[in-house]
Amino acid sequence: ASDELYSFVESDRNCKLCWETYIGQEVYRLLLIDFFFDVISTWLNQSLRNGISRLKCSRKISFLGSKAEFVVSKNVINLVYTQALIWIGAFFGPLIPLVGSFQLLLVYYAKRGSLVLNCRPPSRTYLASRTSIFFLLLLLIILFVCLVPVGYAIVEIQPSALCGPFRGLDSIYDAVRNEINNAPNWLRVILHYIGSAAVVVPLIVFLCLLTFYYSSKSRAYKASIRTLEDQLQMKGEDIKKLYEAANKQILELQRKKRLSREMS
């Protein structure tokens, strides 16, 4: 019994030393918890409110049980959270992107069914152009936030000594360094040149200029859109004035015909 207890404690200690596996398991667990809570809360809350809204017992019950509103921003933020988990765990668990994609597919169909059966349209309309840009920017920020801990783990933290393909190294990035050092001489020269300031600095300047170009182009498009909207508004006012003038002329002609008939 003591030998079995010792082996159990030793195996538990060794598992804790494999921190990469532990992070992957935690991300798997978070994905599963997020999936079940998202689907269950969506169907339970919205179905319950839809069922109560069908009751006509009293105003109070009808008020409390009004149909749930489908909030686009809330659902998109849930998707961004799931995507962040996938990005963080992809390095530590190779199957996490596959599991996350399957989860997003199931969540989509579950929320689509609940939307069709239990939800009412949102009271606030969302412009697709503005909201898509905002959500893409939010996704980009989350991507950089997720890259920070993964990059720190790759560069600074020592890999597990008992498991993983990087055991025995001071850092995971040492494997990349070793591969570069063992590469052919011509490939080593190319890689060192790509990582030098002669390439990195012009690339950064080019990206900044490209960003400035597209931002200027976007501002020009917005200004032209505002100009077209003003022109459409002016044309609408002109058409309205012409319609009013034509209506007055028609009324005047009808009045003159009536007078001529009365005089005759």
Rosetta constraint file for C-alpha pairs under 8 A:
AtomPair CA 1 CA 5 HARMONIC 6.18 0.50
AtomPair CA 2 CA 6 HARMONIC 6.05 0.50
AtomPair CA 3 CA 7 HARMONIC 6.14 0.50
AtomPair CA 4 CA 8 HARMONIC 6.10 0.50
AtomPair CA 5 CA 9 HARMONIC 6.17 0.50
AtomPair CA 6 CA 10 HARMONIC 5.99 0.50
AtomPair CA 7 CA 11 HARMONIC 5.98 0.50
AtomPair CA 8 CA 12 HARMONIC 6.10 0.50
AtomPair CA 9 CA 13 HARMONIC 6.12 0.50
AtomPair CA 10 CA 14 HARMONIC 6.16 0.50
AtomPair CA 11 CA 15 HARMONIC 6.13 0.50
AtomPair CA 12 CA 16 HARMONIC 6.36 0.50
AtomPair CA 13 CA 17 HARMONIC 6.40 0.50
AtomPair CA 14 CA 18 HARMONIC 6.69 0.50
AtomPair CA 14 CA 162 HARMONIC 7.13 0.50
AtomPair CA 15 CA 19 HARMONIC 7.81 0.50
AtomPair CA 15 CA 22 HARMONIC 7.74 0.50
AtomPair CA 16 CA 22 HARMONIC 7.00 0.50
AtomPair CA 17 CA 160 HARMONIC 6.15 0.50
AtomPair CA 17 CA 161 HARMONIC 7.53 0.50
AtomPair CA 17 CA 162 HARMONIC 7.32 0.50
AtomPair CA 18 CA 22 HARMONIC 6.44 0.50
AtomPair CA 18 CA 160 HARMONIC 5.12 0.50
AtomPair CA 18 CA 161 HARMONIC 7.56 0.50
AtomPair CA 18 CA 162 HARMONIC 6.76 0.50
AtomPair CA 18 CA 163 HARMONIC 6.09 0.50
AtomPair CA 18 CA 164 HARMONIC 7.79 0.50
AtomPair CA 19 CA 23 HARMONIC 6.15 0.50
AtomPair CA 19 CA 159 HARMONIC 7.98 0.50
AtomPair CA 19 CA 160 HARMONIC 6.52 0.50
AtomPair CA 20 CA 24 HARMONIC 6.30 0.50
AtomPair CA 20 CA 92 HARMONIC 5.66 0.50
AtomPair CA 20 CA 159 HARMONIC 7.78 0.50
AtomPair CA 20 CA 160 HARMONIC 7.35 0.50
AtomPair CA 20 CA 164 HARMONIC 7.83 0.50
AtomPair CA 21 CA 25 HARMONIC 6.15 0.50
AtomPair CA 21 CA 92 HARMONIC 6.66 0.50
AtomPair CA 21 CA 93 HARMONIC 7.54 0.50
AtomPair CA 22 CA 26 HARMONIC 6.22 0.50
AtomPair CA 23 CA 27 HARMONIC 6.22 0.50
AtomPair CA 23 CA 89 HARMONIC 7.28 0.50
AtomPair CA 23 CA 92 HARMONIC 6.68 0.50
AtomPair CA 24 CA 28 HARMONIC 6.24 0.50
AtomPair CA 24 CA 89 HARMONIC 5.75 0.50
AtomPair CA 24 CA 92 HARMONIC 5.05 0.50
AtomPair CA 24 CA 93 HARMONIC 5.04 0.50
AtomPair CA 25 CA 29 HARMONIC 6.17 0.50
AtomPair CA 25 CA 93 HARMONIC 7.91 0.50
AtomPair CA 26 CA 30 HARMONIC 6.14 0.50
AtomPair CA 27 CA 31 HARMONIC 6.12 0.50
AtomPair CA 27 CA 85 HARMONIC 6.49 0.50
AtomPair CA 27 CA 86 HARMONIC 7.89 0.50
AtomPair CA 27 CA 88 HARMONIC 7.97 0.50
AtomPair CA 27 CA 89 HARMONIC 5.81 0.50
AtomPair CA 28 CA 32 HARMONIC 6.31 0.50
AtomPair CA 28 CA 89 HARMONIC 7.98 0.50
AtomPair CA 28 CA 96 HARMONIC 6.95 0.50
AtomPair CA 29 CA 33 HARMONIC 6.15 0.50
AtomPair CA 30 CA 34 HARMONIC 5.93 0.50
AtomPair CA 30 CA 85 HARMONIC 7.82 0.50
AtomPair CA 31 CA 35 HARMONIC 6.08 0.50
AtomPair CA 31 CA 82 HARMONIC 7.03 0.50
AtomPair CA 31 CA 85 HARMONIC 7.17 0.50
AtomPair CA 31 CA 100 HARMONIC 7.20 0.50
AtomPair CA 32 CA 36 HARMONIC 6.23 0.50
AtomPair CA 33 CA 37 HARMONIC 6.01 0.50
AtomPair CA 34 CA 38 HARMONIC 5.80 0.50
AtomPair CA 34 CA 82 HARMONIC 7.69 0.50
AtomPair CA 35 CA 39 HARMONIC 6.15 0.50
AtomPair CA 35 CA 103 HARMONIC 6.71 0.50
AtomPair CA 35 CA 107 HARMONIC 7.21 0.50
AtomPair CA 36 CA 40 HARMONIC 5.83 0.50
AtomPair CA 37 CA 41 HARMONIC 5.63 0.50
AtomPair CA 38 CA 42 HARMONIC 5.97 0.50
AtomPair CA 38 CA 107 HARMONIC 7.71 0.50
AtomPair CA 39 CA 43 HARMONIC 6.21 0.50
AtomPair CA 39 CA 107 HARMONIC 6.55 0.50
AtomPair CA 39 CA 110 HARMONIC 6.61 0.50
AtomPair CA 39 CA 111 HARMONIC 7.43 0.50
AtomPair CA 40 CA 44 HARMONIC 5.76 0.50
AtomPair CA 41 CA 45 HARMONIC 5.64 0.50
AtomPair CA 42 CA 46 HARMONIC 5.91 0.50
AtomPair CA 42 CA 111 HARMONIC 7.09 0.50
AtomPair CA 42 CA 114 HARMONIC 7.32 0.50
AtomPair CA 43 CA 47 HARMONIC 5.51 0.50
AtomPair CA 43 CA 111 HARMONIC 7.95 0.50
AtomPair CA 43 CA 114 HARMONIC 6.23 0.50
AtomPair CA 44 CA 48 HARMONIC 5.88 0.50
AtomPair CA 45 CA 49 HARMONIC 6.20 0.50
AtomPair CA 46 CA 50 HARMONIC 5.99 0.50
AtomPair CA 46 CA 67 HARMONIC 7.18 0.50
AtomPair CA 46 CA 68 HARMONIC 5.65 0.50
AtomPair CA 46 CA 114 HARMONIC 7.18 0.50
AtomPair CA 46 CA 118 HARMONIC 5.76 0.50
AtomPair CA 46 CA 119 HARMONIC 6.87 0.50
AtomPair CA 47 CA 51 HARMONIC 6.07 0.50
AtomPair CA 47 CA 114 HARMONIC 7.61 0.50
AtomPair CA 47 CA 118 HARMONIC 5.79 0.50
AtomPair CA 48 CA 52 HARMONIC 6.23 0.50
AtomPair CA 48 CA 65 HARMONIC 7.90 0.50
AtomPair CA 49 CA 53 HARMONIC 6.01 0.50
AtomPair CA 49 CA 64 HARMONIC 7.93 0.50
AtomPair CA 49 CA 65 HARMONIC 4.80 0.50
AtomPair CA 49 CA 66 HARMONIC 6.09 0.50
AtomPair CA 49 CA 67 HARMONIC 5.55 0.50
AtomPair CA 49 CA 68 HARMONIC 6.42 0.50
AtomPair CA 49 CA 118 HARMONIC 7.90 0.50
AtomPair CA 50 CA 54 HARMONIC 6.59 0.50
AtomPair CA 50 CA 65 HARMONIC 6.81 0.50
AtomPair CA 50 CA 66 HARMONIC 6.81 0.50
AtomPair CA 50 CA 67 HARMONIC 5.04 0.50
AtomPair CA 50 CA 68 HARMONIC 7.11 0.50
AtomPair CA 50 CA 118 HARMONIC 5.43 0.50
AtomPair CA 50 CA 119 HARMONIC 7.47 0.50
AtomPair CA 51 CA 55 HARMONIC 7.15 0.50
AtomPair CA 51 CA 65 HARMONIC 7.61 0.50
AtomPair CA 52 CA 61 HARMONIC 7.04 0.50
AtomPair CA 52 CA 62 HARMONIC 6.96 0.50
AtomPair CA 52 CA 64 HARMONIC 7.95 0.50
AtomPair CA 52 CA 65 HARMONIC 4.73 0.50
AtomPair CA 52 CA 66 HARMONIC 7.27 0.50
AtomPair CA 53 CA 61 HARMONIC 7.51 0.50
AtomPair CA 53 CA 62 HARMONIC 5.41 0.50
AtomPair CA 53 CA 63 HARMONIC 7.82 0.50
AtomPair CA 53 CA 64 HARMONIC 7.90 0.50
AtomPair CA 53 CA 65 HARMONIC 4.54 0.50
AtomPair CA 53 CA 66 HARMONIC 4.90 0.50
AtomPair CA 53 CA 67 HARMONIC 6.10 0.50
AtomPair CA 54 CA 62 HARMONIC 7.78 0.50
AtomPair CA 55 CA 61 HARMONIC 7.47 0.50
AtomPair CA 55 CA 62 HARMONIC 6.78 0.50
AtomPair CA 56 CA 61 HARMONIC 7.72 0.50
AtomPair CA 56 CA 62 HARMONIC 6.59 0.50
AtomPair CA 57 CA 61 HARMONIC 6.82 0.50
AtomPair CA 57 CA 62 HARMONIC 7.59 0.50
AtomPair CA 58 CA 62 HARMONIC 6.25 0.50
AtomPair CA 59 CA 63 HARMONIC 5.96 0.50
AtomPair CA 60 CA 64 HARMONIC 6.18 0.50
AtomPair CA 61 CA 65 HARMONIC 5.78 0.50
AtomPair CA 62 CA 66 HARMONIC 5.98 0.50
AtomPair CA 67 CA 118 HARMONIC 6.72 0.50
AtomPair CA 67 CA 119 HARMONIC 5.78 0.50
AtomPair CA 67 CA 120 HARMONIC 6.10 0.50
AtomPair CA 68 CA 118 HARMONIC 7.01 0.50
AtomPair CA 68 CA 119 HARMONIC 5.10 0.50
AtomPair CA 68 CA 120 HARMONIC 6.29 0.50
AtomPair CA 69 CA 119 HARMONIC 5.55 0.50
AtomPair CA 69 CA 120 HARMONIC 5.23 0.50
AtomPair CA 69 CA 121 HARMONIC 6.17 0.50
AtomPair CA 69 CA 122 HARMONIC 5.47 0.50
AtomPair CA 69 CA 123 HARMONIC 7.78 0.50
AtomPair CA 70 CA 115 HARMONIC 6.88 0.50
AtomPair CA 70 CA 119 HARMONIC 5.98 0.50
AtomPair CA 70 CA 120 HARMONIC 6.56 0.50
AtomPair CA 70 CA 121 HARMONIC 6.30 0.50
AtomPair CA 70 CA 122 HARMONIC 5.71 0.50
AtomPair CA 71 CA 75 HARMONIC 6.58 0.50
AtomPair CA 71 CA 122 HARMONIC 6.44 0.50
AtomPair CA 72 CA 76 HARMONIC 6.17 0.50
AtomPair CA 73 CA 77 HARMONIC 6.16 0.50
AtomPair CA 74 CA 78 HARMONIC 6.40 0.50
AtomPair CA 75 CA 79 HARMONIC 6.41 0.50
AtomPair CA 76 CA 80 HARMONIC 6.21 0.50
AtomPair CA 76 CA 135 HARMONIC 7.64 0.50
AtomPair CA 77 CA 81 HARMONIC 6.20 0.50
AtomPair CA 78 CA 82 HARMONIC 6.38 0.50
AtomPair CA 79 CA 83 HARMONIC 6.15 0.50
AtomPair CA 79 CA 104 HARMONIC 7.69 0.50
AtomPair CA 80 CA 84 HARMONIC 6.13 0.50
AtomPair CA 80 CA 139 HARMONIC 6.45 0.50
AtomPair CA 80 CA 142 HARMONIC 7.85 0.50
AtomPair CA 81 CA 85 HARMONIC 6.43 0.50
AtomPair CA 82 CA 86 HARMONIC 6.37 0.50
AtomPair CA 82 CA 100 HARMONIC 7.40 0.50
AtomPair CA 83 CA 87 HARMONIC 6.23 0.50
AtomPair CA 83 CA 100 HARMONIC 7.71 0.50
AtomPair CA 84 CA 88 HARMONIC 6.20 0.50
AtomPair CA 84 CA 142 HARMONIC 6.62 0.50
AtomPair CA 84 CA 143 HARMONIC 7.02 0.50
AtomPair CA 84 CA 146 HARMONIC 6.59 0.50
AtomPair CA 85 CA 89 HARMONIC 6.01 0.50
AtomPair CA 86 CA 90 HARMONIC 5.71 0.50
AtomPair CA 86 CA 96 HARMONIC 6.19 0.50
AtomPair CA 86 CA 97 HARMONIC 5.73 0.50
AtomPair CA 86 CA 100 HARMONIC 6.22 0.50
AtomPair CA 87 CA 91 HARMONIC 7.75 0.50
AtomPair CA 87 CA 97 HARMONIC 7.86 0.50
AtomPair CA 87 CA 143 HARMONIC 7.44 0.50
AtomPair CA 87 CA 146 HARMONIC 6.60 0.50
AtomPair CA 88 CA 92 HARMONIC 7.91 0.50
AtomPair CA 88 CA 146 HARMONIC 5.79 0.50
AtomPair CA 88 CA 147 HARMONIC 7.48 0.50
AtomPair CA 88 CA 149 HARMONIC 7.99 0.50
AtomPair CA 88 CA 150 HARMONIC 6.58 0.50
AtomPair CA 89 CA 93 HARMONIC 5.77 0.50
AtomPair CA 89 CA 96 HARMONIC 6.36 0.50
AtomPair CA 90 CA 94 HARMONIC 5.65 0.50
AtomPair CA 90 CA 95 HARMONIC 7.38 0.50
AtomPair CA 90 CA 96 HARMONIC 5.57 0.50
AtomPair CA 90 CA 97 HARMONIC 6.05 0.50
AtomPair CA 91 CA 150 HARMONIC 7.67 0.50
AtomPair CA 95 CA 99 HARMONIC 6.21 0.50
AtomPair CA 96 CA 100 HARMONIC 5.86 0.50
AtomPair CA 97 CA 101 HARMONIC 6.01 0.50
AtomPair CA 98 CA 102 HARMONIC 6.26 0.50
AtomPair CA 99 CA 103 HARMONIC 6.09 0.50
AtomPair CA 100 CA 104 HARMONIC 6.13 0.50
AtomPair CA 101 CA 105 HARMONIC 6.24 0.50
AtomPair CA 102 CA 106 HARMONIC 6.33 0.50
AtomPair CA 103 CA 107 HARMONIC 6.10 0.50
AtomPair CA 104 CA 108 HARMONIC 6.02 0.50
AtomPair CA 105 CA 109 HARMONIC 6.55 0.50
AtomPair CA 106 CA 110 HARMONIC 6.13 0.50
AtomPair CA 107 CA 111 HARMONIC 6.00 0.50
AtomPair CA 108 CA 112 HARMONIC 5.96 0.50
AtomPair CA 109 CA 113 HARMONIC 6.09 0.50
AtomPair CA 110 CA 114 HARMONIC 6.28 0.50
AtomPair CA 111 CA 115 HARMONIC 5.88 0.50
AtomPair CA 112 CA 116 HARMONIC 6.25 0.50
AtomPair CA 113 CA 117 HARMONIC 6.21 0.50
AtomPair CA 114 CA 118 HARMONIC 5.40 0.50
AtomPair CA 114 CA 119 HARMONIC 6.83 0.50
AtomPair CA 115 CA 119 HARMONIC 4.86 0.50
AtomPair CA 115 CA 120 HARMONIC 7.60 0.50
AtomPair CA 126 CA 130 HARMONIC 7.99 0.50
AtomPair CA 126 CA 131 HARMONIC 6.76 0.50
AtomPair CA 127 CA 131 HARMONIC 6.07 0.50
AtomPair CA 128 CA 132 HARMONIC 5.79 0.50
AtomPair CA 129 CA 133 HARMONIC 6.38 0.50
AtomPair CA 130 CA 134 HARMONIC 6.29 0.50
AtomPair CA 131 CA 135 HARMONIC 6.07 0.50
AtomPair CA 132 CA 136 HARMONIC 6.00 0.50
AtomPair CA 133 CA 137 HARMONIC 6.11 0.50
AtomPair CA 134 CA 138 HARMONIC 6.18 0.50
AtomPair CA 135 CA 139 HARMONIC 6.07 0.50
AtomPair CA 136 CA 140 HARMONIC 6.16 0.50
AtomPair CA 137 CA 141 HARMONIC 6.28 0.50
AtomPair CA 138 CA 142 HARMONIC 6.21 0.50
AtomPair CA 139 CA 143 HARMONIC 6.13 0.50
AtomPair CA 140 CA 144 HARMONIC 6.50 0.50
AtomPair CA 141 CA 145 HARMONIC 6.23 0.50
AtomPair CA 142 CA 146 HARMONIC 6.08 0.50
AtomPair CA 143 CA 147 HARMONIC 6.21 0.50
AtomPair CA 144 CA 148 HARMONIC 6.57 0.50
AtomPair CA 145 CA 149 HARMONIC 7.70 0.50
AtomPair CA 146 CA 150 HARMONIC 6.70 0.50
AtomPair CA 147 CA 151 HARMONIC 5.68 0.50
AtomPair CA 148 CA 152 HARMONIC 6.08 0.50
AtomPair CA 149 CA 153 HARMONIC 6.09 0.50
AtomPair CA 150 CA 154 HARMONIC 6.22 0.50
AtomPair CA 151 CA 155 HARMONIC 6.13 0.50
AtomPair CA 152 CA 156 HARMONIC 5.50 0.50
AtomPair CA 152 CA 157 HARMONIC 6.97 0.50
AtomPair CA 153 CA 157 HARMONIC 4.97 0.50
AtomPair CA 153 CA 158 HARMONIC 7.93 0.50
AtomPair CA 153 CA 172 HARMONIC 7.78 0.50
AtomPair CA 154 CA 171 HARMONIC 6.46 0.50
AtomPair CA 154 CA 172 HARMONIC 4.95 0.50
AtomPair CA 154 CA 173 HARMONIC 5.64 0.50
AtomPair CA 155 CA 171 HARMONIC 5.86 0.50
AtomPair CA 155 CA 172 HARMONIC 6.26 0.50
AtomPair CA 155 CA 173 HARMONIC 5.32 0.50
AtomPair CA 156 CA 171 HARMONIC 6.08 0.50
AtomPair CA 157 CA 170 HARMONIC 7.81 0.50
AtomPair CA 157 CA 171 HARMONIC 5.90 0.50
AtomPair CA 157 CA 172 HARMONIC 7.74 0.50
AtomPair CA 158 CA 169 HARMONIC 7.03 0.50
AtomPair CA 158 CA 170 HARMONIC 5.11 0.50
AtomPair CA 158 CA 171 HARMONIC 4.65 0.50
AtomPair CA 158 CA 172 HARMONIC 7.06 0.50
AtomPair CA 159 CA 164 HARMONIC 7.76 0.50
AtomPair CA 159 CA 166 HARMONIC 6.04 0.50
AtomPair CA 159 CA 167 HARMONIC 5.68 0.50
AtomPair CA 159 CA 168 HARMONIC 7.50 0.50
AtomPair CA 159 CA 169 HARMONIC 6.69 0.50
AtomPair CA 159 CA 170 HARMONIC 6.91 0.50
AtomPair CA 159 CA 171 HARMONIC 5.94 0.50
AtomPair CA 159 CA 172 HARMONIC 6.36 0.50
AtomPair CA 160 CA 164 HARMONIC 6.78 0.50
AtomPair CA 160 CA 166 HARMONIC 7.51 0.50
AtomPair CA 160 CA 167 HARMONIC 5.58 0.50
AtomPair CA 160 CA 168 HARMONIC 7.92 0.50
AtomPair CA 161 CA 167 HARMONIC 4.86 0.50
AtomPair CA 161 CA 168 HARMONIC 6.00 0.50
AtomPair CA 162 CA 167 HARMONIC 6.59 0.50
AtomPair CA 163 CA 167 HARMONIC 6.23 0.50
AtomPair CA 166 CA 171 HARMONIC 7.79 0.50
AtomPair CA 166 CA 172 HARMONIC 6.04 0.50
AtomPair CA 166 CA 175 HARMONIC 7.10 0.50
AtomPair CA 169 CA 174 HARMONIC 6.57 0.50
AtomPair CA 169 CA 175 HARMONIC 7.52 0.50
AtomPair CA 170 CA 174 HARMONIC 6.84 0.50
AtomPair CA 171 CA 175 HARMONIC 7.73 0.50
AtomPair CA 172 CA 176 HARMONIC 7.61 0.50
AtomPair CA 173 CA 177 HARMONIC 6.41 0.50
AtomPair CA 174 CA 178 HARMONIC 5.98 0.50
AtomPair CA 175 CA 179 HARMONIC 6.20 0.50
AtomPair CA 176 CA 180 HARMONIC 6.23 0.50
AtomPair CA 177 CA 181 HARMONIC 6.20 0.50
AtomPair CA 178 CA 182 HARMONIC 6.10 0.50
AtomPair CA 179 CA 183 HARMONIC 6.05 0.50
AtomPair CA 180 CA 188 HARMONIC 6.20 0.50
AtomPair CA 180 CA 191 HARMONIC 7.95 0.50
AtomPair CA 181 CA 188 HARMONIC 7.06 0.50
AtomPair CA 183 CA 187 HARMONIC 6.38 0.50
AtomPair CA 183 CA 188 HARMONIC 6.15 0.50
AtomPair CA 184 CA 188 HARMONIC 6.21 0.50
AtomPair CA 185 CA 189 HARMONIC 6.26 0.50
AtomPair CA 186 CA 190 HARMONIC 6.34 0.50
AtomPair CA 187 CA 191 HARMONIC 6.18 0.50
AtomPair CA 188 CA 192 HARMONIC 6.09 0.50
AtomPair CA 189 CA 193 HARMONIC 6.07 0.50
AtomPair CA 190 CA 194 HARMONIC 6.15 0.50
AtomPair CA 191 CA 195 HARMONIC 6.28 0.50
AtomPair CA 192 CA 196 HARMONIC 6.18 0.50
AtomPair CA 193 CA 198 HARMONIC 7.56 0.50
AtomPair CA 193 CA 199 HARMONIC 7.15 0.50
AtomPair CA 194 CA 198 HARMONIC 7.97 0.50
AtomPair CA 194 CA 199 HARMONIC 5.74 0.50
AtomPair CA 194 CA 200 HARMONIC 7.25 0.50
AtomPair CA 195 CA 199 HARMONIC 6.82 0.50
AtomPair CA 195 CA 200 HARMONIC 6.55 0.50
AtomPair CA 196 CA 200 HARMONIC 6.25 0.50
AtomPair CA 197 CA 201 HARMONIC 5.47 0.50
AtomPair CA 198 CA 202 HARMONIC 6.89 0.50
AtomPair CA 199 CA 203 HARMONIC 6.12 0.50
AtomPair CA 200 CA 204 HARMONIC 6.18 0.50
AtomPair CA 201 CA 205 HARMONIC 6.23 0.50
AtomPair CA 202 CA 206 HARMONIC 5.97 0.50
AtomPair CA 203 CA 207 HARMONIC 6.16 0.50
AtomPair CA 204 CA 208 HARMONIC 6.18 0.50
AtomPair CA 205 CA 209 HARMONIC 6.17 0.50
AtomPair CA 206 CA 210 HARMONIC 6.03 0.50
AtomPair CA 207 CA 211 HARMONIC 6.05 0.50
AtomPair CA 208 CA 212 HARMONIC 6.15 0.50
AtomPair CA 209 CA 213 HARMONIC 6.04 0.50
AtomPair CA 210 CA 214 HARMONIC 6.25 0.50
AtomPair CA 211 CA 215 HARMONIC 6.09 0.50
AtomPair CA 212 CA 216 HARMONIC 6.05 0.50
AtomPair CA 213 CA 217 HARMONIC 6.10 0.50
AtomPair CA 214 CA 218 HARMONIC 6.02 0.50
AtomPair CA 215 CA 219 HARMONIC 6.23 0.50
AtomPair CA 216 CA 220 HARMONIC 6.18 0.50
AtomPair CA 217 CA 221 HARMONIC 6.19 0.50
AtomPair CA 218 CA 222 HARMONIC 6.21 0.50
AtomPair CA 219 CA 223 HARMONIC 6.18 0.50
AtomPair CA 220 CA 224 HARMONIC 6.20 0.50
AtomPair CA 221 CA 225 HARMONIC 6.09 0.50
AtomPair CA 222 CA 226 HARMONIC 6.21 0.50
AtomPair CA 223 CA 227 HARMONIC 6.22 0.50
AtomPair CA 224 CA 228 HARMONIC 6.15 0.50
AtomPair CA 225 CA 229 HARMONIC 6.13 0.50
AtomPair CA 226 CA 230 HARMONIC 6.19 0.50
AtomPair CA 227 CA 231 HARMONIC 6.20 0.50
AtomPair CA 228 CA 232 HARMONIC 6.07 0.50
AtomPair CA 229 CA 233 HARMONIC 6.11 0.50
AtomPair CA 230 CA 234 HARMONIC 6.17 0.50
AtomPair CA 231 CA 235 HARMONIC 6.10 0.50
AtomPair CA 232 CA 236 HARMONIC 6.03 0.50
AtomPair CA 233 CA 237 HARMONIC 6.25 0.50
AtomPair CA 234 CA 238 HARMONIC 6.19 0.50
AtomPair CA 235 CA 239 HARMONIC 6.08 0.50
AtomPair CA 236 CA 240 HARMONIC 6.09 0.50
AtomPair CA 237 CA 241 HARMONIC 6.19 0.50
AtomPair CA 238 CA 242 HARMONIC 6.14 0.50
AtomPair CA 239 CA 243 HARMONIC 6.03 0.50
AtomPair CA 240 CA 244 HARMONIC 6.21 0.50
AtomPair CA 241 CA 245 HARMONIC 6.11 0.50
AtomPair CA 242 CA 246 HARMONIC 5.99 0.50
AtomPair CA 243 CA 247 HARMONIC 5.99 0.50
AtomPair CA 244 CA 248 HARMONIC 6.19 0.50
AtomPair CA 245 CA 249 HARMONIC 6.26 0.50
AtomPair CA 246 CA 250 HARMONIC 6.16 0.50
AtomPair CA 247 CA 251 HARMONIC 6.20 0.50
AtomPair CA 248 CA 252 HARMONIC 6.07 0.50
AtomPair CA 249 CA 253 HARMONIC 6.13 0.50
AtomPair CA 250 CA 254 HARMONIC 6.14 0.50
AtomPair CA 251 CA 255 HARMONIC 6.11 0.50
AtomPair CA 252 CA 256 HARMONIC 6.20 0.50
AtomPair CA 253 CA 257 HARMONIC 6.20 0.50
AtomPair CA 254 CA 258 HARMONIC 6.20 0.50
AtomPair CA 255 CA 259 HARMONIC 6.23 0.50
AtomPair CA 256 CA 260 HARMONIC 6.12 0.50
AtomPair CA 257 CA 261 HARMONIC 6.17 0.50
AtomPair CA 258 CA 262 HARMONIC 6.26 0.50
AtomPair CA 259 CA 263 HARMONIC 6.17 0.50
AtomPair CA 260 CA 264 HARMONIC 6.13 0.50
